[in-house]
Amino acid sequence: MKIGDSSYGFVIRGKGTKLFTNNTNGVTLGNDAVFAYSADTTGNIENKTTLTATGSKNYGLYAAGVVNNLADINFGTGVGNVGIYSIAGGNATNGTSTIRPIIRVSKSDTVNKLYGIGMAAGYTDDNGVTRQTGTVENYGTIKVEKDNGIGMYATGSGSKAINRGDIELSGKGTTGMYLDNNAIGENYGTIKTVPNPTNDGIIGVVALNGAVIKNYGTIKIEDGTNLTGIYLAKGKYDAASTGTVTGGINEKQQSDTGKKVAGIEIKAPGNGTAVIKRDGKVITPTSVDTITPLPNSPKVRVGSTELDLKAANLNNIPSMARVSEIGMYVDTSGINYTKPIQGLEKLTNLKKVNLIFGTEATRYTNSKEIEIGKNILEPYNQVISTISTGGGKKFAINSAALTWITTGTQNTDDTFKSVYLVKIPYTAFAKEKDTYNFMAGLEEKYSSASGREKDIFNKLNSLGKGEGHIFAQAIEEMKGTQYSNIQQRVQATGIILDKEFDYLRSEWQTVTKDSNKIKTFGTRGEYKTDTAGVIDYKYNAYGVAYVHENEDIRLGKGIGWYTGIVHNRLKFKDLGNSKEEQLQGKIGLFKSVPFDENNSLNWTVSGNISVGYNRMNRKFLVVDEIFNAKGKYYNYGIGIKNEIGKEFRLSEGFSLRPYAALNLEYGRTTKIREKSGEMKLEVKANDYISVKPEVGTELAFRHYFGTKTLKTGLSVAYENELGRVANAKNKAKVSNTNADWYTLRGEKEDRRGNVKFDLNLGLDNQKYGVTANVGYDTKGENVRGGLGLRVIF
């Protein structure tokens, strides 16, 4: 079987697809052809067909989902052929532990960016934006025999290249594994050169731009010229690697000794004494060191205090050594010593070695300036002393953490005399005033934090340089956006009661002049918004409403009073699933005045006062753990409603009632001071004013079954909030700090009008009744529904 130029053998689309190929005669590809293509992320491809390319720019297996190749791929002819390409988060494997196919790689045309690759994962465009990710895993043998060919390639965060087999390199400028843009490479097998006269410029592994190589196997690059075991350019070699590297580790990176950032200045001259200044003031750092230069030290000395790690439950600190450069990550806990890669002194081309210092020591102290003791440095100084023999090598210090800087001073033999960790003020990351004020409170809390609150700062300290987005997310979570629209939620809870009062008074016929109506109800709904800083939520409310009415001799004329209570439970759609409970009661008076004999035109005015008690359980995500804080507050208010409506009888059962109303309300929420939990906040007392005109109409149908009545009503209304409710501009601050207040952003839709739809159903026998209702508000995309049971006496 042959696939012609610019053609496809198989194109797979859909969901859950499966493709199994087993052509015993094999398949030949010409130019720019693809044997099998699949965009199905849930698909599965198993290939047992031998593939052979006679031309260039071919793809063997180009797929999302799961790919298993169990046959040879002979793509050594031509230019720019790719054996297996994993996209869309897929996982592609060459061979198994018992079946080991061979992939032969073509040469590359680097000028025209046509690369011959055995197995590839992911795609990053010329602007550095990752468009695709994937994972490739090799159990077989990848032979890279042509110039500039690549055995395995991975690019982009989330992409991986895993070698469990053999990658054999013999062409000029060939590369065993090429990693870029934060991709991860893992070698459990062998990457090696094969004796050949063309062994020139071969590199075992390339790691660029945040990529990480983890070596648990063998990287053996020898017998040639210009050879390199591992080449790093803003890439990293994992400190946990236990494999061997022959051919050297060449790293391209530069670093300064003295550093200055955001009010922090560290002057670290070569004479061995560093000076740390914070906001122009000289600071003495806190020394952190183990008692002995051995792993699993039982005690750590912090300043003049010795900590028993086991007694303080600090002996299980996880190492933050996710990545390292040339194996020189320094774990500062004094518990988990990391070991540099062996044989660094044999790397004759090595000009610079980077030490990446972790922030494990920050768990022992609240100090913002830490000096790492010589016992922790001793294992690294031994290696430095060895590889610095003969001179010509430089040693740079960097921090592994986003919010800390690290530098140090050196002795004459290049070993480090002192190393300093200095915390960058959180305010340095703020871009506007409100975030700055919160960061100022966070910064002030740092020095006194303990218990679970200290855990928050430990989480922030553990964030690496490439995790700024996680830091920003944690800050947004802690700021208390749940309090941004509490006035809107308080008013919405009150409106639940208002609807029940209106329904009891106007929708249920009164057969006596002096009546009492009572109803128990339950309702649920959802509020959605696209405003950043305002959180969607669902609510579930239940309560009881009561109306007493005295009707005059004249139809429709009467006065009365009403009262009720509602318990509303809200669940927020934030990362921590915060919860709030609101308990609100109302009591009010109303008066109804007819303007004609049959009460078709009627004016009703009502007024009420309300009071409520509310509890918030604020939950927020910091890095990978949920924390919480609890607070309570009260609300009270007063409201007045005027409504005039005209009813038109359309037939015996149908009627139409247009109406206009004006709702006025003033409410106030008390000061909130969270009493328990972590990163507690204060929220200023605030009020809201609601001026809400409303126009609408209701189409009603009423049918009598003796003493029973069935009534249905469909209403549509438009209302517009002219006051200040959802965007009350609440102000918050971090509790027990001197930081200034910051404003919580409110609902940007506050000035939008709302169209609401309601469908009500009721069945009663003049004494008892049941009700059901559903509704929808365009503002907030609020879908609601409820049931009720009522009694009249």
Residue, then its C-alpha position, 0 to 999 in steps of 0.5 A: m500500500k502506498i500513500g501519495d503526495s499530500s495525502y492521508g491514509f486515515v483521518i479520524r474524527g468524532k468521540g471515543t474512536k478506535l483505529f487498529t492497523n495491521n498491514t503485513n506488507g507495510v505502507t509507503l509514504g511519498n511527500d507531505a503525507v500522513f499515515a493516520y491523523s486523529a483529532d479525537t482526544t478520547g480516541n485510541i490508535e494502535n499501529k502494527t503496520t511498518l511505515t516507510a517514507t521515500g520523501s520528505k515532510n511526512y508524518g507517521l502517526y499524528a494524533a490526539g488521544v492515546v497512540n500505541n505504535l508496535a511497528d518499525i517506522n523507517f523515516g530516515t530518507g528525505v528531510g523533515n519527517v516526523g515519526i509520531y506526533s502527539i497533540a491536544g494533551g494526548n499520549a503517544t507510546n512507541g513499543t512496550s516493555t517486550i515489543r521494541p520497534i525501531i524509529r529511524v529519523s531523517k535529517s533536518d533542514t534548519v534554515n527552512k525549519l524542517y526538522g526530522i524527529g522520531m517522536a514529538a509532543g506539543y507545538t509553540d508558535d514563533n511568539g512563544v505561545t504554546r498552542q498544543t501539548g502532548t506526551v511521548e514515551n519510547y520503549g523501543t530504539i530511535k536511531v538518529e543517523k542523519d544530520n541535525g535530526i532529533g530523537m525526541y522533542a517536547t515543547g510547552s508547559g504540560s508536554k513530556a518526553i519520556n525515554r525508557g528505551d534507547i536513543e542512538l546518535s551518530g549524525k552530525g549535529t544530532t540531538g537525543m532529546y530536545l526540550d523547550n518552553n517549560a516541557i519536562g523530559e525524563n530519561y530512564g533508558t539510554i541516550k548515547t552516541v554510536p561509533n561513527p566518523t560523523n560524530d560531531g556536534i552531538i548533544g544528548v539532551v537540550a533543555l531551553n526556556g524553563a524546560v526540565i530534564k530528569n535523568y534516572g538512566t544513562i546519558k553517554i555522549e563520547d567518541g567524537t568532537n564538540l560533544t555535550g551530554i546536557y545543554l541548558a539555556k534557561g533550562k534546568y537539570d533536576a536535583a533528584s536525578t540519579g542517572t549518569v551523564t557522560g559528555g558534560i553539562n553546559e549551561k548558559q546563564q548569567s547572574d550578579t552577586g549584589k541585588k536590588v529590588a523593590g526597596i531591598e538592596i543586598k550589597a555582597p562584595g567579594n570581601g565576604t561581608a554582605v549588607i542588607k538594607r530594607d527601605g534604606k535601613v540596615i537589617t541584621p539577618t536571622s541565621v538558620d543552620t543545622i547542628t551538624p552538616l548531615p542529612n536528617s539533623p535532629k535540631v536546627r538553630v534559628g538565631s540563638t534558639e534551637l528547634d527540636l524538629k521532631a517535637a515541633n513536627l518540622n521533621n517532615i518538611p517537603s523539599m521544594a527541589r522541583v528543578s535545579e541547574i547542574g544538580m546544584y539545588v540547595d534545600t535549606s531545611g537541614i533535613n533533605y540534603t540535595k546532592p550535586i551531580q557527580g563528576l562536575e570537575k571533569l567538565t572542562n567546558l563548564k564556565k558557570v555553575n548555578l546554585i538554586f536556593g530553596t526557601e525551606a528555612t523560612r518555615y522555621t522563622n518569621s524573619k524576612e532576612i535569613e542567613i544560611g549557615k555553613n553546615i547547610l552550605e558545607p556539602y556544596n562548598q566541597v563540590i565547589s572547591t573541587i571543580s574550581t581548581g584551575g580557575g575560570k569557573k563562576f558560581a552564581i546564586n539564585s532563589a528558587a522562589l518568586t517572593w525571595i531573592t538570594t545572594g552571597t559572598q565567596n571565599t578566595d577558593d570560590t566557596f561561599k562564606s555566607v548566603y542570604l535569603v531576603k523576602i521581597p515585599y508583597t507590595a512590590f507585586a501590586k499594580e494599583k492602590d487597592t491591591y497595594n493596601f491588601m498587600a501591605g496588610l499581608e506584609e505586616k501579618y508575615s512577621s507575626a503569623s503562626g499556626r495555620e496562618k503561617d502555613i499560608f505564608n509557607k505556601l506563598n514562599s514555596l512558589g517558584k519563579g514561573e508561578g506568578h499566576i498562582f501567586a496572583q490567584a492566591i492574592e485574589e482569593m484572600k482579598g475577600t471578594q465574597y463581601s463585594n456585593i453583600q448589600q445585593r444579597v441582603q436585598a435579594t433575600g428580602i425580595i423573597l419575602d416581598k414576593e410571598f407577601d404580594y402573593l398572599r395579599s393579591e393572588w388569593q381570594t378573600v371570602t371574608k372582610d377580616s382575613n388571616k393568611i399564612k404560607t410556608f414556602g421554599t425557593r431556590g435559584e442562582y445568580k450569575t455575573d461576568t464581573a471580575g471580583v463578583i462571585d456567582y452563587k446558588y441559593n436555597a431559601y425557606g420561610v413563613a409569611y403572614v398577612h392580616e387584612n381588613e377590607d372595607i364595605r367598598l370592594g378593594k378598599g382595606i388596610g392590613w399588616y404583614t410579617g414573615i421570616v426567611h432563612n436563605r442559604l447561599k453557596f458560592k461558586d468560588l474555588g473554596n466553595s464558600k457559604e453564607e447563611q442569611l436570616q431575615g425578618k420583616i414587618g409592615l403595613f399596607k393600604s389599598v384604595p380602589f378608584d372604581e366600584n369593581n376595583s379594576l383600578n387600584w392603588t396600594v401603598s405599603g411600608n416595612i422594616s427589616v432586620g437580619y442576621n448573617r454568617m459567612n464562612r469564607k473559604f479560599l485557595v492558597v496554592d493547593e490548600i483551602f483555608n477559611a475565615k468566619g464572620k457575622y454581620y447584621n442588616y436592617g432597613i426600611g422600605i416603601k412601595n407604591e403600586i397602581g394597576k388596572e385589571f381588564r377582563l378578557s373573558e370569563g376566566f382570563s384577565l389582563r392587569p398592567y401596573a406601574a410601581l415605585n419601590l424605595e428602600y434604605g438598608r445598612t449592613t453592620k461592620i464585619r470583623e472575622k473572628s476565627g480562621e486565617m487571614k481574617l478581614e474587616v469590612k466597613a459598615n455600609d448602606y445602600i439606597s434602592v430606587k426602583p421603578e417597575v412596569g409590567t403586566e400579568l395575564a391571569f386565568r382563574h377557573y372555579f371547581g365549586t369551592k375550589t379555585l385554580k389560578t395561573g398567572l404569567s407576568v413580565a415586568y421591567e425594573n431598573e435600579l436607580g440607586r446604589v445596591a450591587n456596587a456599594k463599594n465596600k471597603a475591607k482591610v486585613s484585621n489587626t494590621n495598620a494597613d489602609w482600607y481597599t475597595l472591593r469591586g462591585e457589580k458592573e451591571d448595577r445600572r442595567g435594567n432587569v426584565k423578569f418573568d414569572l409563572n405562578l400556579g395556585l390551587d385553593n379551597q378558600k381555606y387551604g392552598v398550594t402554590a408553585n412558581v418559576g421565574y427568571d431575571t435577565k440581570g444576574e441570569n437568576v433562575r428561581g423556583g419555589l413551592g408553598l403551602r398556605v392557610i386562610f382563617 
